Amino acid sequence: MSSMKLDGTANILLFVGFNQNYQCFACGTTTGFIIYNADPFKETFRRDFPNGGIGYVEMLFRCNILALVGGGSNPRYPPNKVMIWDDHQNRCIGELSFRSEVKAVKLRRDRVVVILEHKIYVYDFSHLKLLDHIETIGNPRGLCALCPDPQNTVLVCPGLQKGHLRVELYDIKRMNLIQGHDSLLGCFALSFDGKLLATASEKGTLIRIWDTTTGEKTQELRRGADHAEIQSLCFSPKTAKWLAVSSDKGTIHIFKIKKSNGKDDKEKETKKSSPPKTDKNTQNEDTKDNEQDGDNPKSALGAFKSVLPKYFSSEWSFAQFRVPDARTIVAFGNDETTIIVVSADGTFYKASFDPHNGGDCSKQAEASFLKAKDDA
């Protein structure tokens, strides 16, 4: 999930969200909406309405079609309606109405998905014909993930039980239920091809990676030891080799994701079959191996994981980027070793990380996107 709703009390922003391939991000404001190119950063378009705010904007890649939901103290449209807006025609070309407030909207070229607090509706885009409806546990944040890849129709939403996820594999007409976490879900996101799912609970300490086809957990990552609100999760779109995580702690974490083709496992088996190191140097050598291979770092006490708490055997983030304390969403730039961070205070950041050594990211750019109109 790479979007966030805002209350609009601190500034004119009501919503910020990336498009499906993270090349653009859209802002809903108290007077309309604004579209920005992410990398390089530039305002590309804005639409001001004579009255009313836009509380949710969902782009369809870079095309002229958007889904709009009214928001703020003076909404442009009722908050229980989704308006399909054609910006070339400067008018709405479709409308979906519901009995309760719309929490989120997801688009792909053949689907419109509308998320309410207890239900999700799936429509065919061309005729807005209802294809499916799903009941969920209470979902006030509008959590939902829709794979944008036309070769794979995957939708993920909360299940009917706390911490459970429902994975709809529409192309093969199968549904998987994943018991993701013991506590309520906080955030989740799909890889671009829909094959991997990243999940976090409200506690925000662990991120788990799942194979959507099998429903099996493939990796467990640790953001930190203390509770945090995970505000966005994002796989690198081309390879799903990296996962970026933003939270309310002011640090963006980047993790390395295991390859799904078994290559990493073969490498590990090769290492296991090599001559054993002496006990004296085992711990230091293991640390060196991790650094050389560009793996996520692990606790130095990981060798004692059978007797120590799980905390000590966790995979920690490979790279980090620190921003001032504000709500943020994160995505990847054109180069998968760069990240784009958009903050609720109206600040845009671009940073890069070393794919071999990790560590602290290097800031490449910073701008105030609420002032971009004057700069464009």
Order of alpha helices (4+ residues) and beta strands (2+ residues): beta-beta-beta-beta-beta-beta-beta-beta-beta-beta-beta-beta-beta-beta-beta-beta-beta-beta-beta-beta-beta-beta-beta-beta-alpha-alpha-beta-beta-beta-beta-beta-beta-beta-alpha
